[in-house]
Amino acid sequence: MGKVHGSLARAGKVKSQTPKVDRQEKAKKPTGRAKKREMFNRRYVNVSAAMMVGGKIRLNPAPVK
């Protein structure tokens, strides 16, 4: 068997040091039909010219040269 990196006595050290922050209240995300509608609008309706490279819709396009 291989050796463990560091002793197990130090396991969880960073998590226990981190200050506890309460979860924030967020608006719920749409589900079902509403989510599909949002995705369609984001992908096909509101596309800019920079995203349409060579007739294809690129999700993370590199800068056009």
PDBQT receptor file of N, H, CA, C and O in Angstrom, charges set to zero:
ATOM      1  N   MET A   1       0.829  -1.193   0.000  1.00  0.00    +0.000 N 
ATOM      2  CA  MET A   1       0.000   0.000   0.000  1.00  0.00    +0.000 C 
ATOM      3  C   MET A   1       0.869   1.250   0.000  1.00  0.00    +0.000 C 
ATOM      4  O   MET A   1       1.965   1.260   0.560  1.00  0.00    +0.000 OA
ATOM      5  N   GLY A   2       0.361   2.310  -0.640  1.00  0.00    +0.000 N 
ATOM      6  H   GLY A   2      -0.530   2.301  -1.096  1.00  0.00    +0.000 HD
ATOM      7  CA  GLY A   2       1.079   3.569  -0.656  1.00  0.00    +0.000 C 
ATOM      8  C   GLY A   2       0.890   4.339   0.636  1.00  0.00    +0.000 C 
ATOM      9  O   GLY A   2       0.025   4.020   1.452  1.00  0.00    +0.000 OA
ATOM     10  N   LYS A   3       1.709   5.350   0.803  1.00  0.00    +0.000 N 
ATOM     11  H   LYS A   3       2.411   5.609   0.140  1.00  0.00    +0.000 HD
ATOM     12  CA  LYS A   3       1.610   6.153   2.024  1.00  0.00    +0.000 C 
ATOM     13  C   LYS A   3       0.585   7.265   1.849  1.00  0.00    +0.000 C 
ATOM     14  O   LYS A   3       0.303   7.702   0.733  1.00  0.00    +0.000 OA
ATOM     15  N   VAL A   4       0.041   7.708   2.962  1.00  0.00    +0.000 N 
ATOM     16  H   VAL A   4       0.270   7.353   3.868  1.00  0.00    +0.000 HD
ATOM     17  CA  VAL A   4      -0.941   8.790   2.949  1.00  0.00    +0.000 C 
ATOM     18  C   VAL A   4      -0.179  10.115   2.972  1.00  0.00    +0.000 C 
ATOM     19  O   VAL A   4       0.854  10.226   3.632  1.00  0.00    +0.000 OA
ATOM     20  N   HIS A   5      -0.680  11.108   2.260  1.00  0.00    +0.000 N 
ATOM     21  H   HIS A   5      -1.519  11.018   1.723  1.00  0.00    +0.000 HD
ATOM     22  CA  HIS A   5      -0.051  12.434   2.263  1.00  0.00    +0.000 C 
ATOM     23  C   HIS A   5      -0.466  13.156   3.529  1.00  0.00    +0.000 C 
ATOM     24  O   HIS A   5      -1.603  13.618   3.622  1.00  0.00    +0.000 OA
ATOM     25  N   GLY A   6       0.402  13.264   4.487  1.00  0.00    +0.000 N 
ATOM     26  H   GLY A   6       1.325  12.888   4.411  1.00  0.00    +0.000 HD
ATOM     27  CA  GLY A   6       0.102  13.945   5.744  1.00  0.00    +0.000 C 
ATOM     28  C   GLY A   6      -0.641  13.028   6.702  1.00  0.00    +0.000 C 
ATOM     29  O   GLY A   6      -1.208  12.014   6.296  1.00  0.00    +0.000 OA
ATOM     30  N   SER A   7      -0.631  13.394   7.969  1.00  0.00    +0.000 N 
ATOM     31  H   SER A   7      -0.171  14.218   8.299  1.00  0.00    +0.000 HD
ATOM     32  CA  SER A   7      -1.307  12.551   8.956  1.00  0.00    +0.000 C 
ATOM     33  C   SER A   7      -2.805  12.809   8.929  1.00  0.00    +0.000 C 
ATOM     34  O   SER A   7      -3.256  13.887   8.541  1.00  0.00    +0.000 OA
ATOM     35  N   LEU A   8      -3.568  11.810   9.346  1.00  0.00    +0.000 N 
ATOM     36  H   LEU A   8      -3.202  10.935   9.662  1.00  0.00    +0.000 HD
ATOM     37  CA  LEU A   8      -5.020  11.949   9.346  1.00  0.00    +0.000 C 
ATOM     38  C   LEU A   8      -5.504  12.845  10.483  1.00  0.00    +0.000 C 
ATOM     39  O   LEU A   8      -6.685  13.187  10.540  1.00  0.00    +0.000 OA
ATOM     40  N   ALA A   9      -4.602  13.227  11.389  1.00  0.00    +0.000 N 
ATOM     41  H   ALA A   9      -3.642  12.949  11.343  1.00  0.00    +0.000 HD
ATOM     42  CA  ALA A   9      -4.972  14.133  12.472  1.00  0.00    +0.000 C 
ATOM     43  C   ALA A   9      -5.306  15.520  11.930  1.00  0.00    +0.000 C 
ATOM     44  O   ALA A   9      -6.061  16.269  12.551  1.00  0.00    +0.000 OA
ATOM     45  N   ARG A  10      -4.735  15.863  10.758  1.00  0.00    +0.000 N 
ATOM     46  H   ARG A  10      -4.122  15.255  10.254  1.00  0.00    +0.000 HD
ATOM     47  CA  ARG A  10      -4.979  17.189  10.171  1.00  0.00    +0.000 C 
ATOM     48  C   ARG A  10      -6.160  17.199   9.210  1.00  0.00    +0.000 C 
ATOM     49  O   ARG A  10      -6.418  18.219   8.571  1.00  0.00    +0.000 OA
ATOM     50  N   ALA A  11      -6.879  16.095   9.093  1.00  0.00    +0.000 N 
ATOM     51  H   ALA A  11      -6.669  15.266   9.612  1.00  0.00    +0.000 HD
ATOM     52  CA  ALA A  11      -7.988  16.030   8.142  1.00  0.00    +0.000 C 
ATOM     53  C   ALA A  11      -9.092  17.004   8.537  1.00  0.00    +0.000 C 
ATOM     54  O   ALA A  11      -9.489  17.051   9.701  1.00  0.00    +0.000 OA
ATOM     55  N   GLY A  12      -9.585  17.773   7.584  1.00  0.00    +0.000 N 
ATOM     56  H   GLY A  12      -9.262  17.735   6.638  1.00  0.00    +0.000 HD
ATOM     57  CA  GLY A  12     -10.667  18.720   7.841  1.00  0.00    +0.000 C 
ATOM     58  C   GLY A  12     -10.220  20.006   8.500  1.00  0.00    +0.000 C 
ATOM     59  O   GLY A  12     -11.053  20.744   9.025  1.00  0.00    +0.000 OA
ATOM     60  N   LYS A  13      -8.938  20.293   8.488  1.00  0.00    +0.000 N 
ATOM     61  H   LYS A  13      -8.262  19.693   8.061  1.00  0.00    +0.000 HD
ATOM     62  CA  LYS A  13      -8.399  21.483   9.161  1.00  0.00    +0.000 C 
ATOM     63  C   LYS A  13      -8.955  22.771   8.556  1.00  0.00    +0.000 C 
ATOM     64  O   LYS A  13      -9.395  23.660   9.285  1.00  0.00    +0.000 OA
ATOM     65  N   VAL A  14      -8.938  22.871   7.254  1.00  0.00    +0.000 N 
ATOM     66  H   VAL A  14      -8.581  22.149   6.662  1.00  0.00    +0.000 HD
ATOM     67  CA  VAL A  14      -9.343  24.114   6.596  1.00  0.00    +0.000 C 
ATOM     68  C   VAL A  14     -10.840  24.354   6.762  1.00  0.00    +0.000 C 
ATOM     69  O   VAL A  14     -11.268  25.486   6.984  1.00  0.00    +0.000 OA
ATOM     70  N   LYS A  15     -11.632  23.293   6.655  1.00  0.00    +0.000 N 
ATOM     71  H   LYS A  15     -11.284  22.373   6.474  1.00  0.00    +0.000 HD
ATOM     72  CA  LYS A  15     -13.079  23.445   6.775  1.00  0.00    +0.000 C 
ATOM     73  C   LYS A  15     -13.457  23.935   8.170  1.00  0.00    +0.000 C 
ATOM     74  O   LYS A  15     -14.362  24.756   8.318  1.00  0.00    +0.000 OA
ATOM     75  N   SER A  16     -12.768  23.436   9.190  1.00  0.00    +0.000 N 
ATOM     76  H   SER A  16     -12.032  22.769   9.070  1.00  0.00    +0.000 HD
ATOM     77  CA  SER A  16     -13.088  23.860  10.552  1.00  0.00    +0.000 C 
ATOM     78  C   SER A  16     -12.626  25.290  10.821  1.00  0.00    +0.000 C 
ATOM     79  O   SER A  16     -13.181  25.959  11.692  1.00  0.00    +0.000 OA
ATOM     80  N   GLN A  17     -11.621  25.768  10.090  1.00  0.00    +0.000 N 
ATOM     81  H   GLN A  17     -11.170  25.224   9.383  1.00  0.00    +0.000 HD
ATOM     82  CA  GLN A  17     -11.129  27.141  10.278  1.00  0.00    +0.000 C 
ATOM     83  C   GLN A  17     -12.004  28.175   9.571  1.00  0.00    +0.000 C 
ATOM     84  O   GLN A  17     -12.030  29.339   9.971  1.00  0.00    +0.000 OA
ATOM     85  N   THR A  18     -12.716  27.760   8.530  1.00  0.00    +0.000 N 
ATOM     86  H   THR A  18     -12.694  26.814   8.206  1.00  0.00    +0.000 HD
ATOM     87  CA  THR A  18     -13.471  28.697   7.708  1.00  0.00    +0.000 C 
ATOM     88  C   THR A  18     -14.684  29.220   8.474  1.00  0.00    +0.000 C 
ATOM     89  O   THR A  18     -15.419  28.436   9.073  1.00  0.00    +0.000 OA
ATOM     90  N   PRO A  19     -14.902  30.546   8.461  1.00  0.00    +0.000 N 
ATOM     91  CA  PRO A  19     -16.061  31.080   9.178  1.00  0.00    +0.000 C 
ATOM     92  C   PRO A  19     -17.373  30.649   8.524  1.00  0.00    +0.000 C 
ATOM     93  O   PRO A  19     -17.475  30.572   7.300  1.00  0.00    +0.000 OA
ATOM     94  N   LYS A  20     -18.371  30.371   9.358  1.00  0.00    +0.000 N 
ATOM     95  H   LYS A  20     -18.289  30.433  10.353  1.00  0.00    +0.000 HD
ATOM     96  CA  LYS A  20     -19.666  29.909   8.857  1.00  0.00    +0.000 C 
ATOM     97  C   LYS A  20     -20.438  31.098   8.305  1.00  0.00    +0.000 C 
ATOM     98  O   LYS A  20     -20.573  32.123   8.974  1.00  0.00    +0.000 OA
ATOM     99  N   VAL A  21     -20.941  30.963   7.093  1.00  0.00    +0.000 N 
ATOM    100  H   VAL A  21     -20.831  30.131   6.550  1.00  0.00    +0.000 HD
ATOM    101  CA  VAL A  21     -21.733  32.012   6.463  1.00  0.00    +0.000 C 
ATOM    102  C   VAL A  21     -23.099  31.418   6.162  1.00  0.00    +0.000 C 
ATOM    103  O   VAL A  21     -23.191  30.364   5.533  1.00  0.00    +0.000 OA
ATOM    104  N   ASP A  22     -24.160  32.082   6.605  1.00  0.00    +0.000 N 
ATOM    105  H   ASP A  22     -24.085  32.938   7.117  1.00  0.00    +0.000 HD
ATOM    106  CA  ASP A  22     -25.513  31.574   6.374  1.00  0.00    +0.000 C 
ATOM    107  C   ASP A  22     -25.848  31.622   4.891  1.00  0.00    +0.000 C 
ATOM    108  O   ASP A  22     -25.347  32.472   4.155  1.00  0.00    +0.000 OA
ATOM    109  N   ARG A  23     -26.706  30.695   4.461  1.00  0.00    +0.000 N 
ATOM    110  H   ARG A  23     -27.113  30.004   5.059  1.00  0.00    +0.000 HD
ATOM    111  CA  ARG A  23     -27.131  30.665   3.069  1.00  0.00    +0.000 C 
ATOM    112  C   ARG A  23     -28.007  31.863   2.760  1.00  0.00    +0.000 C 
ATOM    113  O   ARG A  23     -28.786  32.312   3.601  1.00  0.00    +0.000 OA
ATOM    114  N   GLN A  24     -27.871  32.382   1.537  1.00  0.00    +0.000 N 
ATOM    115  H   GLN A  24     -27.238  32.017   0.854  1.00  0.00    +0.000 HD
ATOM    116  CA  GLN A  24     -28.656  33.534   1.137  1.00  0.00    +0.000 C 
ATOM    117  C   GLN A  24     -29.976  33.079   0.532  1.00  0.00    +0.000 C 
ATOM    118  O   GLN A  24     -30.065  32.009  -0.070  1.00  0.00    +0.000 OA
ATOM    119  N   GLU A  25     -30.992  33.906   0.702  1.00  0.00    +0.000 N 
ATOM    120  H   GLU A  25     -30.919  34.775   1.191  1.00  0.00    +0.000 HD
ATOM    121  CA  GLU A  25     -32.278  33.637   0.064  1.00  0.00    +0.000 C 
ATOM    122  C   GLU A  25     -32.171  34.001  -1.410  1.00  0.00    +0.000 C 
ATOM    123  O   GLU A  25     -31.752  35.109  -1.744  1.00  0.00    +0.000 OA
ATOM    124  N   LYS A  26     -32.543  33.090  -2.285  1.00  0.00    +0.000 N 
ATOM    125  H   LYS A  26     -32.883  32.190  -2.013  1.00  0.00    +0.000 HD
ATOM    126  CA  LYS A  26     -32.490  33.354  -3.710  1.00  0.00    +0.000 C 
ATOM    127  C   LYS A  26     -33.857  33.076  -4.323  1.00  0.00    +0.000 C 
ATOM    128  O   LYS A  26     -34.630  32.264  -3.816  1.00  0.00    +0.000 OA
ATOM    129  N   ALA A  27     -34.137  33.763  -5.419  1.00  0.00    +0.000 N 
ATOM    130  H   ALA A  27     -33.509  34.423  -5.832  1.00  0.00    +0.000 HD
ATOM    131  CA  ALA A  27     -35.369  33.487  -6.150  1.00  0.00    +0.000 C 
ATOM    132  C   ALA A  27     -35.245  32.123  -6.805  1.00  0.00    +0.000 C 
ATOM    133  O   ALA A  27     -34.181  31.771  -7.315  1.00  0.00    +0.000 OA
ATOM    134  N   LYS A  28     -36.319  31.357  -6.794  1.00  0.00    +0.000 N 
ATOM    135  H   LYS A  28     -37.183  31.643  -6.379  1.00  0.00    +0.000 HD
ATOM    136  CA  LYS A  28     -36.227  30.009  -7.354  1.00  0.00    +0.000 C 
ATOM    137  C   LYS A  28     -36.120  30.069  -8.870  1.00  0.00    +0.000 C 
ATOM    138  O   LYS A  28     -36.707  30.940  -9.513  1.00  0.00    +0.000 OA
ATOM    139  N   LYS A  29     -35.367  29.138  -9.430  1.00  0.00    +0.000 N 
ATOM    140  H   LYS A  29     -34.891  28.430  -8.908  1.00  0.00    +0.000 HD
ATOM    141  CA  LYS A  29     -35.167  29.094 -10.863  1.00  0.00    +0.000 C 
ATOM    142  C   LYS A  29     -36.369  28.418 -11.513  1.00  0.00    +0.000 C 
ATOM    143  O   LYS A  29     -36.971  27.517 -10.928  1.00  0.00    +0.000 OA
ATOM    144  N   PRO A  30     -36.720  28.858 -12.737  1.00  0.00    +0.000 N 
ATOM    145  CA  PRO A  30     -37.859  28.227 -13.399  1.00  0.00    +0.000 C 
ATOM    146  C   PRO A  30     -37.560  26.783 -13.766  1.00  0.00    +0.000 C 
ATOM    147  O   PRO A  30     -36.418  26.426 -14.056  1.00  0.00    +0.000 OA
ATOM    148  N   THR A  31     -38.595  25.963 -13.750  1.00  0.00    +0.000 N 
ATOM    149  H   THR A  31     -39.522  26.253 -13.514  1.00  0.00    +0.000 HD
ATOM    150  CA  THR A  31     -38.443  24.549 -14.097  1.00  0.00    +0.000 C 
ATOM    151  C   THR A  31     -39.410  24.196 -15.216  1.00  0.00    +0.000 C 
ATOM    152  O   THR A  31     -40.353  24.935 -15.501  1.00  0.00    +0.000 OA
ATOM    153  N   GLY A  32     -39.160  23.063 -15.840  1.00  0.00    +0.000 N 
ATOM    154  H   GLY A  32     -38.394  22.463 -15.609  1.00  0.00    +0.000 HD
ATOM    155  CA  GLY A  32     -40.080  22.562 -16.865  1.00  0.00    +0.000 C 
ATOM    156  C   GLY A  32     -40.133  23.430 -18.097  1.00  0.00    +0.000 C 
ATOM    157  O   GLY A  32     -39.105  23.794 -18.668  1.00  0.00    +0.000 OA
ATOM    158  N   ARG A  33     -41.372  23.764 -18.507  1.00  0.00    +0.000 N 
ATOM    159  H   ARG A  33     -42.207  23.469 -18.043  1.00  0.00    +0.000 HD
ATOM    160  CA  ARG A  33     -41.597  24.534 -19.731  1.00  0.00    +0.000 C 
ATOM    161  C   ARG A  33     -40.949  25.905 -19.652  1.00  0.00    +0.000 C 
ATOM    162  O   ARG A  33     -40.388  26.386 -20.637  1.00  0.00    +0.000 OA
ATOM    163  N   ALA A  34     -41.021  26.536 -18.491  1.00  0.00    +0.000 N 
ATOM    164  H   ALA A  34     -41.476  26.145 -17.691  1.00  0.00    +0.000 HD
ATOM    165  CA  ALA A  34     -40.470  27.881 -18.334  1.00  0.00    +0.000 C 
ATOM    166  C   ALA A  34     -38.951  27.880 -18.501  1.00  0.00    +0.000 C 
ATOM    167  O   ALA A  34     -38.386  28.823 -19.054  1.00  0.00    +0.000 OA
ATOM    168  N   LYS A  35     -38.297  26.832 -18.030  1.00  0.00    +0.000 N 
ATOM    169  H   LYS A  35     -38.757  26.066 -17.581  1.00  0.00    +0.000 HD
ATOM    170  CA  LYS A  35     -36.846  26.739 -18.184  1.00  0.00    +0.000 C 
ATOM    171  C   LYS A  35     -36.474  26.531 -19.648  1.00  0.00    +0.000 C 
ATOM    172  O   LYS A  35     -35.519  27.132 -20.140  1.00  0.00    +0.000 OA
ATOM    173  N   LYS A  36     -37.228  25.677 -20.349  1.00  0.00    +0.000 N 
ATOM    174  H   LYS A  36     -38.004  25.188 -19.950  1.00  0.00    +0.000 HD
ATOM    175  CA  LYS A  36     -36.979  25.458 -21.771  1.00  0.00    +0.000 C 
ATOM    176  C   LYS A  36     -37.131  26.761 -22.550  1.00  0.00    +0.000 C 
ATOM    177  O   LYS A  36     -36.355  27.044 -23.462  1.00  0.00    +0.000 OA
ATOM    178  N   ARG A  37     -38.133  27.547 -22.183  1.00  0.00    +0.000 N 
ATOM    179  H   ARG A  37     -38.764  27.317 -21.442  1.00  0.00    +0.000 HD
ATOM    180  CA  ARG A  37     -38.382  28.822 -22.844  1.00  0.00    +0.000 C 
ATOM    181  C   ARG A  37     -37.228  29.785 -22.615  1.00  0.00    +0.000 C 
ATOM    182  O   ARG A  37     -36.788  30.476 -23.534  1.00  0.00    +0.000 OA
ATOM    183  N   GLU A  38     -36.747  29.824 -21.382  1.00  0.00    +0.000 N 
ATOM    184  H   GLU A  38     -37.105  29.263 -20.636  1.00  0.00    +0.000 HD
ATOM    185  CA  GLU A  38     -35.619  30.691 -21.046  1.00  0.00    +0.000 C 
ATOM    186  C   GLU A  38     -34.366  30.289 -21.826  1.00  0.00    +0.000 C 
ATOM    187  O   GLU A  38     -33.651  31.150 -22.341  1.00  0.00    +0.000 OA
ATOM    188  N   MET A  39     -34.102  28.992 -21.913  1.00  0.00    +0.000 N 
ATOM    189  H   MET A  39     -34.682  28.294 -21.495  1.00  0.00    +0.000 HD
ATOM    190  CA  MET A  39     -32.932  28.502 -22.641  1.00  0.00    +0.000 C 
ATOM    191  C   MET A  39     -33.040  28.821 -24.131  1.00  0.00    +0.000 C 
ATOM    192  O   MET A  39     -32.054  29.212 -24.756  1.00  0.00    +0.000 OA
ATOM    193  N   PHE A  40     -34.242  28.655 -24.702  1.00  0.00    +0.000 N 
ATOM    194  H   PHE A  40     -35.043  28.337 -24.194  1.00  0.00    +0.000 HD
ATOM    195  CA  PHE A  40     -34.452  28.953 -26.118  1.00  0.00    +0.000 C 
ATOM    196  C   PHE A  40     -34.176  30.427 -26.388  1.00  0.00    +0.000 C 
ATOM    197  O   PHE A  40     -33.486  30.779 -27.345  1.00  0.00    +0.000 OA
ATOM    198  N   ASN A  41     -34.728  31.285 -25.529  1.00  0.00    +0.000 N 
ATOM    199  H   ASN A  41     -35.288  31.000 -24.751  1.00  0.00    +0.000 HD
ATOM    200  CA  ASN A  41     -34.520  32.727 -25.714  1.00  0.00    +0.000 C 
ATOM    201  C   ASN A  41     -33.051  33.096 -25.568  1.00  0.00    +0.000 C 
ATOM    202  O   ASN A  41     -32.548  33.939 -26.310  1.00  0.00    +0.000 OA
ATOM    203  N   ARG A  42     -32.369  32.480 -24.632  1.00  0.00    +0.000 N 
ATOM    204  H   ARG A  42     -32.778  31.795 -24.029  1.00  0.00    +0.000 HD
ATOM    205  CA  ARG A  42     -30.958  32.788 -24.413  1.00  0.00    +0.000 C 
ATOM    206  C   ARG A  42     -30.109  32.323 -25.595  1.00  0.00    +0.000 C 
ATOM    207  O   ARG A  42     -29.159  33.001 -25.987  1.00  0.00    +0.000 OA
ATOM    208  N   ARG A  43     -30.454  31.167 -26.161  1.00  0.00    +0.000 N 
ATOM    209  H   ARG A  43     -31.226  30.616 -25.843  1.00  0.00    +0.000 HD
ATOM    210  CA  ARG A  43     -29.613  30.599 -27.216  1.00  0.00    +0.000 C 
ATOM    211  C   ARG A  43     -29.921  31.131 -28.606  1.00  0.00    +0.000 C 
ATOM    212  O   ARG A  43     -29.002  31.369 -29.390  1.00  0.00    +0.000 OA
ATOM    213  N   TYR A  44     -31.199  31.321 -28.927  1.00  0.00    +0.000 N 
ATOM    214  H   TYR A  44     -31.945  31.127 -28.290  1.00  0.00    +0.000 HD
ATOM    215  CA  TYR A  44     -31.559  31.593 -30.318  1.00  0.00    +0.000 C 
ATOM    216  C   TYR A  44     -32.156  32.969 -30.576  1.00  0.00    +0.000 C 
ATOM    217  O   TYR A  44     -32.025  33.475 -31.691  1.00  0.00    +0.000 OA
ATOM    218  N   VAL A  45     -32.796  33.591 -29.613  1.00  0.00    +0.000 N 
ATOM    219  H   VAL A  45     -32.902  33.180 -28.708  1.00  0.00    +0.000 HD
ATOM    220  CA  VAL A  45     -33.471  34.858 -29.855  1.00  0.00    +0.000 C 
ATOM    221  C   VAL A  45     -32.539  36.033 -29.624  1.00  0.00    +0.000 C 
ATOM    222  O   VAL A  45     -32.470  36.939 -30.455  1.00  0.00    +0.000 OA
ATOM    223  N   ASN A  46     -31.817  36.032 -28.501  1.00  0.00    +0.000 N 
ATOM    224  H   ASN A  46     -31.873  35.297 -27.826  1.00  0.00    +0.000 HD
ATOM    225  CA  ASN A  46     -30.996  37.179 -28.138  1.00  0.00    +0.000 C 
ATOM    226  C   ASN A  46     -29.533  37.014 -28.520  1.00  0.00    +0.000 C 
ATOM    227  O   ASN A  46     -28.666  37.538 -27.822  1.00  0.00    +0.000 OA
ATOM    228  N   VAL A  47     -29.222  36.296 -29.614  1.00  0.00    +0.000 N 
ATOM    229  H   VAL A  47     -29.927  35.870 -30.182  1.00  0.00    +0.000 HD
ATOM    230  CA  VAL A  47     -27.820  36.078 -29.970  1.00  0.00    +0.000 C 
ATOM    231  C   VAL A  47     -27.253  37.313 -30.653  1.00  0.00    +0.000 C 
ATOM    232  O   VAL A  47     -27.913  37.933 -31.488  1.00  0.00    +0.000 OA
ATOM    233  N   SER A  48     -26.024  37.664 -30.289  1.00  0.00    +0.000 N 
ATOM    234  H   SER A  48     -25.488  37.161 -29.611  1.00  0.00    +0.000 HD
ATOM    235  CA  SER A  48     -25.361  38.796 -30.919  1.00  0.00    +0.000 C 
ATOM    236  C   SER A  48     -24.542  38.307 -32.103  1.00  0.00    +0.000 C 
ATOM    237  O   SER A  48     -24.397  37.101 -32.305  1.00  0.00    +0.000 OA
ATOM    238  N   ALA A  49     -24.013  39.224 -32.875  1.00  0.00    +0.000 N 
ATOM    239  H   ALA A  49     -24.131  40.204 -32.711  1.00  0.00    +0.000 HD
ATOM    240  CA  ALA A  49     -23.231  38.869 -34.063  1.00  0.00    +0.000 C 
ATOM    241  C   ALA A  49     -21.926  38.188 -33.673  1.00  0.00    +0.000 C 
ATOM    242  O   ALA A  49     -21.391  37.387 -34.440  1.00  0.00    +0.000 OA
ATOM    243  N   ALA A  50     -21.411  38.500 -32.492  1.00  0.00    +0.000 N 
ATOM    244  H   ALA A  50     -21.845  39.151 -31.869  1.00  0.00    +0.000 HD
ATOM    245  CA  ALA A  50     -20.143  37.912 -32.061  1.00  0.00    +0.000 C 
ATOM    246  C   ALA A  50     -20.296  36.417 -31.794  1.00  0.00    +0.000 C 
ATOM    247  O   ALA A  50     -19.356  35.646 -31.984  1.00  0.00    +0.000 OA
ATOM    248  N   MET A  51     -21.488  36.015 -31.353  1.00  0.00    +0.000 N 
ATOM    249  H   MET A  51     -22.252  36.642 -31.199  1.00  0.00    +0.000 HD
ATOM    250  CA  MET A  51     -21.687  34.597 -31.050  1.00  0.00    +0.000 C 
ATOM    251  C   MET A  51     -21.936  33.777 -32.320  1.00  0.00    +0.000 C 
ATOM    252  O   MET A  51     -21.709  32.568 -32.337  1.00  0.00    +0.000 OA
ATOM    253  N   MET A  52     -22.404  34.443 -33.381  1.00  0.00    +0.000 N 
ATOM    254  H   MET A  52     -22.589  35.426 -33.367  1.00  0.00    +0.000 HD
ATOM    255  CA  MET A  52     -22.655  33.731 -34.632  1.00  0.00    +0.000 C 
ATOM    256  C   MET A  52     -21.375  33.751 -35.461  1.00  0.00    +0.000 C 
ATOM    257  O   MET A  52     -21.172  34.660 -36.264  1.00  0.00    +0.000 OA
ATOM    258  N   VAL A  53     -20.523  32.767 -35.274  1.00  0.00    +0.000 N 
ATOM    259  H   VAL A  53     -20.688  32.028 -34.621  1.00  0.00    +0.000 HD
ATOM    260  CA  VAL A  53     -19.258  32.707 -35.996  1.00  0.00    +0.000 C 
ATOM    261  C   VAL A  53     -19.392  31.640 -37.076  1.00  0.00    +0.000 C 
ATOM    262  O   VAL A  53     -19.541  30.457 -36.772  1.00  0.00    +0.000 OA
ATOM    263  N   GLY A  54     -19.339  32.051 -38.306  1.00  0.00    +0.000 N 
ATOM    264  H   GLY A  54     -19.217  33.013 -38.553  1.00  0.00    +0.000 HD
ATOM    265  CA  GLY A  54     -19.424  31.098 -39.410  1.00  0.00    +0.000 C 
ATOM    266  C   GLY A  54     -20.775  30.405 -39.495  1.00  0.00    +0.000 C 
ATOM    267  O   GLY A  54     -20.853  29.255 -39.927  1.00  0.00    +0.000 OA
ATOM    268  N   GLY A  55     -21.841  31.090 -39.089  1.00  0.00    +0.000 N 
ATOM    269  H   GLY A  55     -21.778  32.024 -38.738  1.00  0.00    +0.000 HD
ATOM    270  CA  GLY A  55     -23.176  30.504 -39.176  1.00  0.00    +0.000 C 
ATOM    271  C   GLY A  55     -23.519  29.579 -38.039  1.00  0.00    +0.000 C 
ATOM    272  O   GLY A  55     -24.654  29.110 -37.955  1.00  0.00    +0.000 OA
ATOM    273  N   LYS A  56     -22.571  29.297 -37.151  1.00  0.00    +0.000 N 
ATOM    274  H   LYS A  56     -21.649  29.678 -37.219  1.00  0.00    +0.000 HD
ATOM    275  CA  LYS A  56     -22.823  28.411 -36.022  1.00  0.00    +0.000 C 
ATOM    276  C   LYS A  56     -22.959  29.237 -34.759  1.00  0.00    +0.000 C 
ATOM    277  O   LYS A  56     -22.328  30.285 -34.621  1.00  0.00    +0.000 OA
ATOM    278  N   ILE A  57     -23.782  28.764 -33.841  1.00  0.00    +0.000 N 
ATOM    279  H   ILE A  57     -24.294  27.912 -33.953  1.00  0.00    +0.000 HD
ATOM    280  CA  ILE A  57     -23.894  29.421 -32.552  1.00  0.00    +0.000 C 
ATOM    281  C   ILE A  57     -22.859  28.795 -31.639  1.00  0.00    +0.000 C 
ATOM    282  O   ILE A  57     -22.946  27.608 -31.324  1.00  0.00    +0.000 OA
ATOM    283  N   ARG A  58     -21.886  29.574 -31.214  1.00  0.00    +0.000 N 
ATOM    284  H   ARG A  58     -21.815  30.538 -31.471  1.00  0.00    +0.000 HD
ATOM    285  CA  ARG A  58     -20.840  29.088 -30.326  1.00  0.00    +0.000 C 
ATOM    286  C   ARG A  58     -21.214  29.487 -28.901  1.00  0.00    +0.000 C 
ATOM    287  O   ARG A  58     -21.568  30.641 -28.656  1.00  0.00    +0.000 OA
ATOM    288  N   LEU A  59     -21.141  28.552 -27.966  1.00  0.00    +0.000 N 
ATOM    289  H   LEU A  59     -20.854  27.615 -28.165  1.00  0.00    +0.000 HD
ATOM    290  CA  LEU A  59     -21.524  28.858 -26.599  1.00  0.00    +0.000 C 
ATOM    291  C   LEU A  59     -20.443  29.660 -25.874  1.00  0.00    +0.000 C 
ATOM    292  O   LEU A  59     -20.759  30.503 -25.035  1.00  0.00    +0.000 OA
ATOM    293  N   ASN A  60     -19.181  29.409 -26.188  1.00  0.00    +0.000 N 
ATOM    294  H   ASN A  60     -18.924  28.725 -26.870  1.00  0.00    +0.000 HD
ATOM    295  CA  ASN A  60     -18.109  30.171 -25.561  1.00  0.00    +0.000 C 
ATOM    296  C   ASN A  60     -17.116  30.580 -26.646  1.00  0.00    +0.000 C 
ATOM    297  O   ASN A  60     -16.029  30.010 -26.736  1.00  0.00    +0.000 OA
ATOM    298  N   PRO A  61     -17.482  31.564 -27.470  1.00  0.00    +0.000 N 
ATOM    299  CA  PRO A  61     -16.656  31.870 -28.638  1.00  0.00    +0.000 C 
ATOM    300  C   PRO A  61     -15.366  32.602 -28.277  1.00  0.00    +0.000 C 
ATOM    301  O   PRO A  61     -15.328  33.432 -27.369  1.00  0.00    +0.000 OA
ATOM    302  N   ALA A  62     -14.319  32.266 -29.016  1.00  0.00    +0.000 N 
ATOM    303  H   ALA A  62     -14.351  31.592 -29.754  1.00  0.00    +0.000 HD
ATOM    304  CA  ALA A  62     -13.063  32.999 -28.890  1.00  0.00    +0.000 C 
ATOM    305  C   ALA A  62     -13.229  34.322 -29.638  1.00  0.00    +0.000 C 
ATOM    306  O   ALA A  62     -14.076  34.421 -30.526  1.00  0.00    +0.000 OA
ATOM    307  N   PRO A  63     -12.447  35.326 -29.298  1.00  0.00    +0.000 N 
ATOM    308  CA  PRO A  63     -12.559  36.605 -30.006  1.00  0.00    +0.000 C 
ATOM    309  C   PRO A  63     -12.314  36.428 -31.514  1.00  0.00    +0.000 C 
ATOM    310  O   PRO A  63     -11.405  35.708 -31.926  1.00  0.00    +0.000 OA
ATOM    311  N   VAL A  64     -13.131  37.089 -32.312  1.00  0.00    +0.000 N 
ATOM    312  H   VAL A  64     -13.870  37.674 -31.978  1.00  0.00    +0.000 HD
ATOM    313  CA  VAL A  64     -13.032  36.978 -33.771  1.00  0.00    +0.000 C 
ATOM    314  C   VAL A  64     -11.861  37.819 -34.243  1.00  0.00    +0.000 C 
ATOM    315  O   VAL A  64     -11.724  38.981 -33.861  1.00  0.00    +0.000 OA
ATOM    316  N   LYS A  65     -11.018  37.225 -35.076  1.00  0.00    +0.000 N 
ATOM    317  H   LYS A  65     -11.129  36.281 -35.387  1.00  0.00    +0.000 HD
ATOM    318  CA  LYS A  65      -9.847  37.949 -35.583  1.00  0.00    +0.000 C 
ATOM    319  C   LYS A  65     -10.183  38.687 -36.850  1.00  0.00    +0.000 C 
ATOM    320  O   LYS A  65      -9.321  39.354 -37.423  1.00  0.00    +0.000 OA
TER     321      LYS A  65
